[in-house]
Amino acid sequence: DTALINEGGIFTHVEEPVRSGRITIYPNPANDLVFLESEGLNPIHWQLHDLSGQKLQAGIYDGQDHISINKLPNGIYLFNWRQGKKKGVEKMIVL
């Protein structure tokens, strides 16, 4: 299970890795690059949103590269993904 750790009213980190049962995002929290692992063979179509819902980044992850997050300000983001007919939303923390 995933747990947000609250220290003095500030969410500082989540237990790593974040698992949805279908993908794993690591490291989380992160400050430069993140990687994905998946049980499936299909590419992962993804979008990264801030908490207001604004789409900040999007792409297709095929397991051969990384996702750069080094230009994002510190905060909590929503990582929306789709792989074939499977989809989900994960919380991602940038430090």
Secondary structure, 3 states (H helix, E strand, C coil): CCCEEEECCEEEEECCCEECCCEEEECCCECCEEEEEECCCCCEEEEEECCCCCEEEEEEECCCCCEECCCCCCEEEEEEEEECCEEEEEEEEEC
